[in-house]
Amino acid sequence: MLLHDFLTESARKFPDKTALIFSSRRITYRELDRQSNRLAHALIDLGVERGDRVAIFLDNSPESVIALFGVLKAGAVFIMLCAGLKTGKLDYILNQSGARVLISHKNKRRIFNGIHASTNLIKIIIEEDEIQKDSPLTWDKIMSDPPDHVRYPSDHCPARRNIDLDLAALIYTSGSTGDPKGVMLTHLNMVCAATSITSYLKNTPDDIIMNVLPLSFDYGLYQVLMAVKFGGTVVLEKSFLYPYAVIEKMIREKVTGLPLIPTLAAMILQMESLKGYDFSSLRYITNTGAVLPETHIKKLKATFPHAAIYSMYGLTECKRVSYLPPEELDQRPNSVGKPMPNVEVFIVDEKGNSVCPGVVGELVVRGSNVMRGYWNDPKETDRVLKAGRYQGEQVLYTGDFFRMDEEGYLFFAGRKDDLIKTRGERVSPREVENVLCQIDGVSEAVVIGVPDNLLGQTIKAFILPVLGSDLGEKEIIAYCMDKLECSMVPKYVEFLSEFPRTATGKIDRKKIAMENNNTKITMKQIRERREYEQYSDAARS
C-alpha cells in the first residue's frame, strides 16, 4: 500500500462523506480525490518525475491537503514547510532538498520573492498567480471545470509510479541544534506508523478530529493522514489563536478526537467557563511533544470526563514510539507507556549495552516506522542509525534518556543534552518540572542546569505563572524542598511573562537558557506586561 491509497480507498467507500471542514467550507472525499488527481496531472505535465521533491508552503487549509496528496499521486516526495518560515531558512531547505516545485500562496510572496533565481523551481501559486513568468498555468486553472491544462482526462488518478520503499516525504526538523535536517520517510514508514496509531486509538469512520496543529509538524500532519485512512473527518484550523471559537466549533461539529501538546493543554486549562460546555462527544485526547505534568492530566480528566487520555511519545525520525493505555493513567501518570504495535525498544548505556529496569539510559527504537535517514547528510544519519542486533538491520538511537520499569513501561528522563549533572548525580529536568507544575499558580515550568564552581551545575527554574498569581521565589523553593531530593531542588527561580516557542508550539529550552539566564523579572512586571498586552489586543480588535 502507498500513502495516497488512503485517499483513493476512502473516496471509493465514502465518496459523499465530508473529509475536511475548514472555516465555512466542507470538502467531500470525492472532491479531495478529484482535485488531488488534477494537481498530480499538472505536476507531471510540468516535468515532475518519480522521486522529485515538491515543497508545500501554505497555511493549514484544504489546499495544503490537496497539495500533499497531489504530490504523492504524481510519484513525487512532499515537503510540508512551516507556514511561518522566513526567507533564509526557506532558501536553505529548497536548495538542500533540491526541490523542483514550490506550491505556495500570494500572501507569502514577500518570503519567496527572489528565491527562484537561486533554485531550479517552478512555482505554483494559488489564486491567479503564474507558475513562472511566461506560463498561463495557475492553481485556479488546474481546478477549473473542465480543466484546460491537460491533453487527457485529469480527474482520474495517474498511473502508479512508486512502490512502498520509495520516499513519500521529507520532514524538516526545527533545527534547534543547527541547520534543519530533512527526515526521509518512505511510504512504508508512514503507512506502518499510521496503521499502528489508528489501531490503538481504535479509530472508526465515525471519528471527527479537531486539528489546530500545523501540518508541517508531523503530529498535525498525521491527524489528516490517519483520518483519511479510516474515512473520518478532520476539522482543520489555522491555529489555536482564538481558543473559544475552536471550542465552540468542537461542540458544534461533535468532535471525537483532540490532539494536544502540553502548551495547548495549559492554554485550555486556563480558559474560564469550560464547565458550561457539553463535551460528551469527545471520545479521546492525545498528547505528545513533551510529557504532560500530572496536575495537567488530573485537570484534563475533570474538564473532559468522557474522554480517554492517551499519553504518548515519539519523534519525527520514527513518528511514534509508545503510548500509555488510558486505563493505566491513574497508576502510572508520568509514564509514556509501552511500545506501540509493531515497534520494539531497548534502553542502553554509553557502550550500547542494555541496562536493567529502573536504570536511565538512551532509548533505541526498532521498527518499520524508522526513517531511511537524513537527506544529503550521511554524517548525521550514521550518528543516529546504527547496526541492530540482527544482521542487515539498522535501529534508531533517539538521543532521549528513559528508564523502564519491571513491566516494560517507559518514563522520560530528558534529552541527552538536557540532563543536569549536579553533586555527582544526573537530574532529570522532567521530574523537577512535574513537581513545579503541582504548585497552585504555576502554568508551565522549565528547568535547566547553570554553571556552578562547587557543584559543576546547579538547577535553575523558569516559571510561567497563572494570570493573577502572586507566587514568590521562596514559596517555590520551599515546596520543592518538601517534595524533592536535595540535589533536585532549584537554587534559582525566575518568573517569565511568556516562554519562547518553536514553530510546533514546544517550549524552546535552548532559547530560554541563552536569552533569560541573566534576566530578572518580578511578578508585578509580569502583571503590568499582561495588562498592556490585553489593552493592545483590545485596541487592535
N, C-alpha and C positions, 0 to 999 in steps of 0.2 A: 504494500500500500504506500502511496505517496501522500504528502501532506495535503495537497489540494483535493485529493479524493474525498476528504471530509466534506467539502462543499458539494462536490458532484453527487455524492450519495444522499446527502440531506436534501438537496434540491430535487432529487428524484422521489424521495419518500415524502417530503413535506413542501411541495412547490409553493403553496399559497400561505404558508405559515410565516409570521414575522420573524426574521433573523436578527434585525438590528432596529433599535429605537434610538433616534438621535434628535434632540430638540422636538420639533413637531413632525419629523419625518419617520416613516415606518417602511422598512425595506424588507421584502419577502425573500425567501431563499431563491425563488425563480429569478427575481431581479438581480440579486447578488451574483448568481451564477452567470446570467446572461451578460451583465456588464463587465465582469472579470474576464469572460471569454473575449469580449470585444477588445479590451485592453491588451490581452495576450496576443491577439492577431496584429494589433497596431505595433506592438513591440517587435514582433517577428518581422513585420514589413520594414521596420526601421533598421533591421540587420542584427537584432539581438540574437545571439546564439546560445546554445546549451552551455550552462555554467557561467555566462556573463553575469556581472553584478549590476543590480539596479537599486539605486538609493531612493528611499521614500522620505521626503522632508515635508511632513504635513502635521497639522494638529490632529488630535483624536477626532475622527469623522468617518462617515460612510466611505468617503473617497479613499481614506487610508486603508480600509479593509478591502475594498475593491482592488486597490493597487497591489496589496501583498498577494492576493490570490491570482491576480492577473500575471504578476511576475512569475509565480510558481508554474502556472499553466503554460507560460512561454518557455519553460525549461531553464529559467534563469534563477539567480540567487538574490533574495531581497535583503536590503539593509534598511531597517526601520530606524531613522535618525530622530534624536531628541528634538522636539519642536522648538526648544529654546536655544538650540545650538548657535554659536557665534561663528563669524566668517573664518577665523583662523582654524578652529577645530573642524569645521565643515570641509575646508580645503584639505586639511591633513587626511581626513577619513576618505574623501573621494579619491585622492591620489594614492593613499596607501592600499586601498581596496582595488584600485583600477576600475572603478565603476564606469559603465558605458552610458548609463542614462540616469538622470535626476528627475524624479516626479515631485513637483512642488506646487506652490500656490503663489499668486501675485503678491500676497501680503508679506511674503518672505523675500521679495526681490532685492531689497537692500542688503540682505545677508549673502545671497549668492551672486549678485552682480559682480562681474569681473572674474569670477572663478572659472567660467567656461574656457577662457583663454589658456589656463594652466592645466586643463584636463582634456580628456577625449570624450567629453559629454555631449549628449543630445538632450536638451531639456524639454520635458513635457510640463506645461503649466496649465493649471485648471483655470477656467473662466476666461476664454477668449484671448489667451496669450499664446504666442507661437512657440513651437519647439525650438526652432532656430530661425535665423534672420529671413531666409527665403522660403520657409516651409509653411504651407497653409494648414497643417495638421494641428488641431487643438483637442483638449480633453472633451469639450462640448461636441466636436465633430465625431470623435470616437464613439461617443454615447448617443449620437443623434439617431432618429428613426426616419428612414432607414440609414444605416451608416454609409458614408460616402467616401471612405478612405481605402477600401479594400476591393479586390477583384473577385471575391468569393464570399459566401455567407459567413459572417463573423459571430453569429450567435451560438455557434457550436464550439465545443472545446477543441483546441488544436490537437494535432496528433501528438501522442505521448513521446517525450524526448528523453526522460530520465529513468533511472532505477533508484531504489531506496538508499543506495550507498552514495549517491550524488549529494552535493551540498544543497540545502534548502535556504539557509540564512547565514548571514554574518551579523552577530550581535556585538556591538562595540561596548566594552566596559567603560565605566566612568572615567578611568584614567587617573585615579587619585594617587597612584604611585608613579606616574609618568604619562607618556603618550597613551591614548586609548588603544586597547588590543581587540582585534576582531576575532571573536569566538566562532569557530567553524562548526556548524551544526548540520548534520545530514538529515534527509527525510526520515531515515530510520531512527536517529536520535530523537527527533521531535515527535514522531508518531508514537514511539515507545513511551516517552515521558507523558504525553497527553493521555494515552491509554491507561497507564498506571494511576495517574492522579484521578481521572474520572471514575476509575473502579473503586478507589477507597472513599471518594466523596459520594458515591452511589448516585451519580447524576442520571437524570432521565430527560426525555424531551419536554417534560413539564417545567423544568428549571428555568428561571429567569434571573440572570446575573447582572448586578449593578457594577459597572466598571468605571471608576474615576481615575484609574492609574494610567500613565502614559503607555502607549503601545510600543514605545522604544524600550521600555522596561519589560523584561521577559515575563514577569508576573502579570502585567497588564496584557501583554500580547497573548499569553496562553489562555486568558479568560475568553478571548474571541475564538481562538483555535479549538479549545475544548468544547465551547458551546456549539460551534458549527459541527464538531464531530458527533455529538449526541443529539443534534437537532433542537437545541434550546434557543433561547432568546437572550441577546445582550442589550442592556440599557447602557448606551455609551455616553459618557460625559467628557467634556474637555478637561475638567479638573474638579477639585473639591472647594473651589473658591467661594461658592455660595452654598454652604452646608445645609441650611434649612430647605432650600429649593431641591437639593438632592434627596433629602429625607422625605419630603413630600412626594417626590416622584417615585421613590421606593414604595411608598404606601399605595400610590395610585396605580402603579404597574404590577403590584403584588409580587415584588422581588423575593426570590427564594434563596439567593446566594450573594454574600457580600465579602469580597476580598479586601483585607485591610493590611496596612503596615502599622507599626507602633505609633508613628506620628499621627496618622488618621484616627487611630483608636483614641489617642489622647485628646484630639480635637473634638471627637464625638462625645467623649465623656465629660467635656466641659460645657456642652450645649445644655441650655436650660429647657425645661418643659418637655423632654423626650418621653416622659411617662404618659403624656397625653396622647401619644401616637399609638396606633394599632400595628404592631409588628408581628402579628400572628402568622403571616405568610412566610416570614423569614425562616428557612429551614437550617441554614448553616452559615457560619462566619469562618473565614480562613485568615491566618496571619503568617507572614514570612518577612524576610528582610532583616529582622532582628527579633530576639525573643521578647515576648510581652512580659512586662512585670506582673507578678502575681496579683497585685492590687488591681491592675487594669483588667485582668481576667475575671476577677470577682465582680467588678462593676459592670463589665460587659454581660455577664450572666444575669445580673439583676436587671439590666436595661433591656436585654433581648432574651427573655426567659424561654422562648420556644426554640431558640437556635442552638444547634450543636456547634461548639467552638473547636476548630482544628488548629493546633499549634504545629508549625511546620518549619523545616529548614531546607535551604537549597542554595545554589549559586549558579551563575549564568553558565559556567562550564559544564554543567550536567542538568540544569534546570531544577530538579527537586531530588532530595536525598531521603528525607524521613518525614513522618507525620505521627502525631500523638492521637490515638483514638479518643474521641470526646469522653468516653466512659472512664478513661484513665486520668482525666484532667484534675479531679479533686485530689487524687492520690499522688500525682507527680506534676504539679502545676509548673515547675521550672524545666520540665523535660520537653525536648522536641521530638520525642517518640522513637520508634524503631524504623529501620529502612522500609521504604515503600515497596510494593510488589515489584519483583524483577530487579532489585538492587541489593548489593552486598557491601558491607562496610567493615573496616578494620581501624583500630587505633594503634598507632605505632610510636616508638621513641625516636630519638635523633638518628639512630642507626638503622631504622626501618624494621625493627623487631616489634612484634605485637606485645602490648602491655596487659597487665592484669586488670580486672574490673576495679573501678574506683581510681585508677591512675590516669592522670591527664597526659594526653599525647595528641599527635596530629591525626586528623581524620582522613582516611583513604577510601575512595569510592570505586566500586567495580560494577559495571552495568552497561547495557546497550544505549543508555542515555548520555554517556560520557562523550564529550566533544571530540572532534577529529584533531583539534589543535588550534593554535593562534595563526591567523592569516599572515603569511610572509614574515613569520617571527619564530624561526626554529629554536633559537636560544631559549626564549620564554616557554615554548612548547616542551622542550626537553626538561625544563625545570619542574614542571607540574605533571607531565605524563611520563610514567616510568614503568619498567617491566614489572608485570604482576607475578603471581605465584605459579601461573600456568604458562607453558611455552607459547610465545607469539602474541600474548595479550599485553595491553597497557592499562594501567589504573591511574586514577586522578588523585594526586596529593593536593588537598584543598587549601592548605595554609591556615586552616582553622583548628583550634585546640578544643578537644572534648574529653569528657570522661564517660564511661559506660558502666551502668550498674550490673548486678549479677543477672538480671533478667533481660539484659540487652537494650535497655532504654538509654538514649543519648542525652547528655547535659552539656550545653555550650559553655566553654570557659573563656574564649576570646580569640581574636585574630593573633597570629604568631607575633606580629609587631605590637599588639596592644597589651599583652600581658605585662604586668608590673612586677619588677624584681626588687623587693624591699626586705630588709632584715634577713637576707639569705633565702627568702621564700618567693614563690611565684603567686601573685594575687590575680584572680580573675576580675576584671572590671565589672563583668555582668553580675557577679554575686553582690558587690557593693552597691551597684545601681538598683538592684532589686530591693534592697533594704531602704535605700533613699526614697524610692517611689512609694514606700509604705507610709511615709510621713504626710500627714494632712497638710495640704498647701503646696506639695511638690507635684508639678505636672509631668516633667521629664527630668532625667539626670544623666550626666556623663561624667565618667571618672577616667583620669589619665595619671601617668606617672611623671613626676617632675624631678630634676636632679637634686640630690641631697649628699653633702660631703660625708656624712656619717653613715647613712643607710644605703647609699647608692641611688635609690629612688625613694620618694615618698608620694603619698596619694593626695591628689587634688580633685575636688568635686565641683562640677559646674551644675547649677540648679536653675531650671526654668520654673518659676513659681506660678501657682494658680492666681488668676487675676483677683486682686483684693487681699492676698495673703500678706501677713506681716511677720513671716518667718525670719529668724536671725541665725547667724553662723553658730552661735553657742548651742541653740536647741538642736541643730542638725548634728553637730559633733557629739552632743550628749546622747542622742538617740542611737547613733552608730556605736558608741562605746557600750551601750546596753545590749546591742544586738549582734555585734561583730567581734571577731578576734582582734587583739590589739594591732596586729600587723595590717589589718584591713580598714582600720579607722582613718578617714581622711584627716590630714594635717591642715589642709587649707580648704575653704569653701568660698565659691564665688557665685554671685547671682547674675544671670543674664536676662535681658528682656526678650531675646529670641535666640534660637540655635541656627547656625548656618546649615543648609541642607544640600544634598546632592540633587542631581536632576530627577532622581527617582523618589525623592522625599525622605531619604535616610539622613540621619544626623551625620554631618561631616566632622568626624572626630579630629582628623588631622588639622583641619582649618581652625577648630576651636583651640587646639594646642598651640598653633602658630600665632593666632591673632589675639587671643584673650589671656595668655599666660601671665601677662604683666598688667592686666587691666582690672580695675576695681569698679564696681557699680553698686549703689545702695538700693534697697527696696524702694525708698522714696523716689529715686531717679527712674526706676522701672515703672512705677505707677504714673509718674509725670509723663514719661515717654508714651505709655499706652494711651493715656488720656489724649495726648497730642495726636497720635495716630488715628484714634477713633474720631476726633474732631476733623482731621484731614479727610478721612474716608467719607464722613457725612457731607463735608463741603464739596467733594468731587461728585458724589452721587446727586 
